[in-house]
Amino acid sequence: MKIVVVGAQWGDEGKGKMVDWMADSAEIVVRFSGGANAGHTVIADGKTYKLHLVPSGIVAPGKVAVLGSGMVIDPAALFDELDQLEKDGVNWKGRVWVSDRAHLVLPTYKALDQEMETQSRVPIGTTGRGIGITYALKAHRDGVRVGDLFVDSCWDHLRPAEKEFLAPFRERLHPLVIDLVAFMRQNSQKNILFEGAQGVLLDLDYGTYPFVSSGYSAAGGASLGGGVGPRHLDKVFGVFKAYSTRVGNGPFPTEFKEGSVLGERLRLVGQEYGVTTGRPRRTGYLDLVALRSACWTNSLDGLIVTKMDVYDDFDEIQVCTAYRIRGRLVEDFPGTVADLETAEPVIRSFPGWKTPLGSVRRWEDLPQKARDYLSFIEEYSQTPISVVSVGPDRDQTLVRKSPWTRS
């Protein structure tokens, strides 16, 4: 089987944990988009691994991890990450491959990224890691691909400063480089997991433009960036938190007001700080209007809920079921920032379960009030919930229906 995992919100949904957990039944994990601006956290056997470029499946022993064609790769960041994995006891050699079609992030791109952010008509809160510039140059057909490093005619066209930066990485990169299309065809009978970056509400076309990512955030990117045709993909799962968060600028209809005690409580209990930037995340109610849109635009077969346990001590849990925009009731996710910035959430409340979920190991053992909350999400989104995470560890994962089940 071939399964795609995407974030169904604005990123930071817990994809790292879920990909690591699902990788137990996979043989290959392919990251199909994004760059070092993404941050995935994996906790295994009491150790915490913070990943930015390498697919989360690398922590699982024996799994093959592939950096796909849709990624933009800073080679310095990549080898820093691989060196850290080795220090942490992860034997990655012979298990990490890099697509020859992936684009490279160069130092000049980072400076240009930061400069353009200061001059932008609408500053978007970029991480300044050169990701957007690399994707822009890719579209402008003036980028540098991994495979170009080993073609004399391409290498000769590089500027002296680019050669100076890239030269130390050529030898280290060379044994990792593969033709991803050929690799995927040769391994077509294996269980393959496709790992997305950021979240689908940051998709370039269906997200909150211009406050979006430059790479593929939606599930369709798994085909483009993963080296397979769309009909080779069997299932798509969306990961979302039991509440909402966002990092950086951009509309957030359900965001708690500045200084909100509830918002700060969620941030502290949920440890809502960026893996890559360390920035505190903005917090808000679960936005079901946005989630349902994500389910539709990504053909989600199932949902995976994370951080349910963050709500354990809450008396009341609220969700957004519609917006009021300039006096109109709106139940579909708007396409313009102007609408989203004026949207007032229509809230529905649920009683809290007031029970620690961290020790629960079966769906059937969840408190009835927790199951009522989840059932409403399913009904509203018209998408079944397959897995619920009640803590950061692998074993704190409740399986209602295995993602690897064919039917």
Residue pairs with C-beta under 8 A, 6 or more apart in sequence:
1 191
1 192
1 234
1 235
1 404
1 406
2 191
2 192
2 193
2 194
2 228
2 232
2 233
2 234
2 235
3 22
3 26
3 191
3 192
3 193
3 194
3 233
3 234
3 235
3 236
3 237
3 403
3 404
4 194
4 196
4 219
4 222
4 233
4 235
4 236
4 237
5 15
5 18
5 19
5 22
5 193
5 194
5 195
5 196
5 236
5 237
5 238
5 239
5 304
6 15
6 196
6 199
6 200
6 217
6 218
6 219
6 222
6 236
6 237
6 238
6 239
6 298
7 13
7 15
7 196
7 197
7 198
7 199
7 200
7 217
7 238
7 239
7 240
8 199
8 200
8 201
8 238
8 239
8 240
8 291
8 294
8 295
8 298
8 300
8 303
9 199
9 200
9 201
9 240
9 241
9 244
9 245
9 246
9 287
9 290
9 291
9 294
10 198
10 199
10 201
10 202
10 244
10 245
10 246
10 247
10 250
10 252
11 38
11 197
11 198
11 199
11 202
11 246
11 247
12 39
12 199
12 241
12 245
12 247
12 272
12 274
12 275
12 281
13 199
13 239
13 240
13 241
13 306
14 239
14 241
14 304
14 306
14 307
14 389
15 40
15 56
15 195
15 196
15 239
16 39
16 40
16 41
16 42
16 51
16 56
17 41
17 42
17 43
17 56
17 306
17 389
17 392
17 394
18 237
18 239
18 304
18 306
18 387
18 389
18 397
19 29
19 40
19 55
19 56
19 57
19 193
19 195
20 42
20 44
20 56
20 57
20 59
20 60
20 394
21 394
21 397
22 193
22 403
22 404
23 29
23 56
23 57
23 60
23 63
23 193
24 60
25 191
25 402
25 404
26 57
26 63
26 190
26 191
26 192
26 193
27 63
27 64
27 187
27 190
27 191
27 192
28 57
28 63
28 64
28 65
28 66
28 187
28 190
28 191
28 192
28 193
29 55
29 56
29 57
29 58
29 63
29 64
29 65
29 66
29 192
29 193
29 194
29 195
30 55
30 66
30 68
30 184
30 192
30 193
30 194
30 195
30 222
30 226
30 227
31 53
31 54
31 55
31 65
31 66
31 67
31 68
31 71
31 195
31 196
31 197
32 68
32 69
32 70
32 71
32 194
32 195
32 196
32 216
32 221
32 222
32 224
32 225
32 226
33 68
33 70
33 71
33 196
33 197
33 198
33 215
33 216
33 217
33 221
33 225
34 70
34 71
34 72
34 131
34 196
34 197
34 198
34 213
34 215
34 216
34 217
35 52
35 53
35 71
35 72
35 73
35 74
35 105
35 129
35 130
35 131
35 134
35 197
35 215
36 52
36 53
36 73
36 74
36 77
36 78
36 105
36 129
36 131
36 276
37 52
37 126
37 127
37 129
37 131
37 198
37 213
37 276
38 52
38 53
38 197
38 198
38 276
39 50
39 51
39 52
39 274
39 275
39 276
39 277
40 50
40 51
40 52
40 56
40 195
40 275
41 48
41 49
41 50
41 51
41 275
41 392
42 48
42 49
42 51
42 56
42 59
43 49
43 392
43 393
43 394
44 59
44 60
44 394
47 88
47 89
49 59
49 85
49 88
49 90
50 275
51 58
51 81
52 77
52 81
52 275
52 276
53 67
53 71
53 73
53 74
53 77
53 78
53 81
54 65
54 67
54 78
54 81
54 82
54 85
54 92
54 96
55 65
55 66
55 67
55 195
56 195
57 63
57 64
57 65
57 193
57 195
58 65
58 85
58 90
58 92
58 95
58 96
59 90
62 95
63 95
64 95
64 96
64 97
65 92
65 95
65 96
65 97
66 96
66 97
66 98
66 99
66 178
66 180
66 183
67 73
67 78
67 96
67 97
67 98
67 99
67 102
68 99
68 102
68 180
68 225
68 226
68 227
69 99
69 101
69 102
69 180
69 224
69 225
69 226
69 227
70 102
70 215
70 216
70 221
70 224
70 225
70 226
71 99
71 102
71 103
71 215
71 225
72 102
72 103
72 104
72 105
72 130
72 131
72 134
72 135
72 138
72 215
73 98
73 102
73 103
73 104
73 105
73 146
74 104
74 105
74 129
74 130
75 104
75 105
75 166
75 169
75 172
75 173
76 169
77 105
78 98
79 169
79 172
82 92
82 96
85 92
86 92
96 176
97 176
97 177
97 178
97 183
98 146
98 173
98 176
98 177
98 178
99 146
99 177
99 178
99 179
99 180
99 227
100 145
100 146
100 147
100 177
100 178
100 179
100 180
101 145
101 146
101 147
101 180
102 145
102 146
103 134
103 135
103 137
103 138
103 143
103 144
103 145
103 146
104 134
104 143
104 144
104 145
104 146
104 149
104 166
105 129
105 130
105 131
105 134
106 130
106 134
106 144
106 162
106 165
106 166
107 130
107 161
107 165
108 161
108 162
109 130
109 133
109 134
109 137
110 128
110 129
110 130
110 133
112 130
112 133
113 126
113 128
113 129
113 130
113 131
113 132
113 133
114 126
114 128
116 132
116 133
117 123
117 124
117 126
117 128
122 210
122 211
122 249
123 249
124 210
124 211
124 212
124 248
124 249
124 250
125 211
125 247
125 248
125 249
125 250
126 132
126 248
127 276
127 277
131 213
131 214
131 215
132 214
134 143
134 214
135 214
135 215
136 214
137 143
144 154
144 158
144 162
144 166
146 173
146 177
147 177
148 154
148 155
149 155
149 166
149 169
149 170
149 173
149 174
150 170
150 174
150 177
155 163
158 166
180 226
180 227
181 227
183 227
184 192
184 226
184 227
184 228
188 232
191 404
194 222
194 226
194 233
196 216
196 217
196 219
196 221
196 222
197 213
197 215
197 217
198 213
198 215
198 217
199 217
199 294
200 206
200 207
200 217
200 218
200 219
200 238
200 294
200 297
200 298
201 207
201 208
201 217
201 290
201 294
202 208
202 211
202 212
202 213
202 217
203 212
203 213
203 216
203 217
203 218
203 297
204 212
204 213
204 214
204 215
204 216
204 217
205 218
206 218
206 293
206 297
207 213
207 217
208 250
208 251
208 337
208 340
209 337
210 337
211 248
211 249
211 250
211 251
211 337
212 250
215 221
215 225
216 222
216 224
216 225
218 297
218 298
219 233
219 236
219 298
219 299
219 300
220 230
220 298
222 228
222 233
222 236
223 229
223 230
223 232
223 233
234 406
235 301
235 302
235 403
236 298
236 299
236 300
236 301
237 300
237 301
237 302
237 303
237 304
237 386
237 387
237 403
238 294
238 295
238 298
238 300
238 302
238 303
238 304
238 383
239 303
239 304
239 306
240 286
240 291
240 294
240 303
240 304
240 305
240 306
241 270
241 286
241 305
241 306
241 307
241 310
242 286
242 305
242 306
242 307
242 308
242 310
242 311
242 317
242 373
243 266
243 270
243 283
243 284
243 285
243 286
243 307
243 310
243 311
244 252
244 254
244 255
244 283
244 284
244 285
244 286
244 287
244 290
245 270
245 272
245 281
245 282
245 283
245 284
246 252
246 255
246 281
246 282
246 284
247 274
247 277
247 279
247 281
247 282
248 279
250 337
251 337
251 340
251 341
251 343
252 282
252 284
253 284
253 287
253 289
253 290
253 320
253 323
253 340
253 343
253 344
253 345
254 284
254 285
254 286
254 287
254 320
254 345
255 263
255 282
255 283
255 284
256 262
256 263
256 266
256 283
256 284
256 285
257 263
263 282
263 283
263 284
266 272
266 283
266 310
267 273
267 280
267 281
267 283
269 310
269 313
270 283
270 307
270 310
272 280
272 281
272 283
273 279
273 280
273 281
274 280
274 281
285 318
285 319
285 320
285 345
285 347
286 319
286 320
286 377
287 319
287 320
287 345
288 319
288 320
288 321
288 377
288 380
288 381
289 320
289 321
289 322
289 323
289 330
289 331
289 332
289 333
290 333
291 377
291 380
291 381
292 333
292 380
292 381
292 382
292 383
293 332
293 333
294 300
295 303
295 381
295 382
295 383
300 383
301 383
302 383
302 384
302 385
302 386
302 387
302 401
302 403
303 377
303 378
303 381
303 383
303 384
303 385
303 386
304 385
304 386
304 387
304 388
304 389
304 403
305 374
305 377
305 385
305 387
305 388
305 389
306 389
307 389
308 357
308 370
308 388
308 389
308 390
309 356
309 357
309 358
309 390
309 391
309 396
311 317
311 352
311 353
312 352
312 353
312 354
312 355
312 356
312 357
312 358
313 352
313 354
314 352
314 354
315 351
315 352
315 354
316 349
316 350
316 351
316 352
317 349
317 350
317 351
317 352
317 373
318 347
318 348
318 349
318 350
319 347
319 348
319 350
319 376
319 377
320 345
320 346
320 347
320 348
321 331
321 346
321 347
321 348
321 380
322 329
322 330
322 331
322 345
322 346
323 329
323 330
323 331
323 334
323 343
323 344
323 345
323 346
324 330
324 343
324 344
324 346
325 334
325 339
325 342
325 343
325 344
326 342
329 346
330 339
330 343
334 340
334 343
348 376
350 369
350 372
350 373
350 376
351 369
352 369
353 366
353 367
353 368
353 369
353 370
353 373
355 367
355 370
357 366
357 367
357 370
357 390
357 391
358 390
358 391
358 396
360 366
360 390
360 398
361 395
361 398
362 398
363 371
363 388
363 398
363 399
363 400
366 374
366 388
366 398
374 385
374 388
377 385
378 384
378 385
384 400
384 401
385 400
386 399
386 400
386 401
386 402
386 403
387 397
387 398
387 399
387 400
387 403
388 397
388 398
388 400
389 396
389 397
389 398
390 396
390 397
390 398
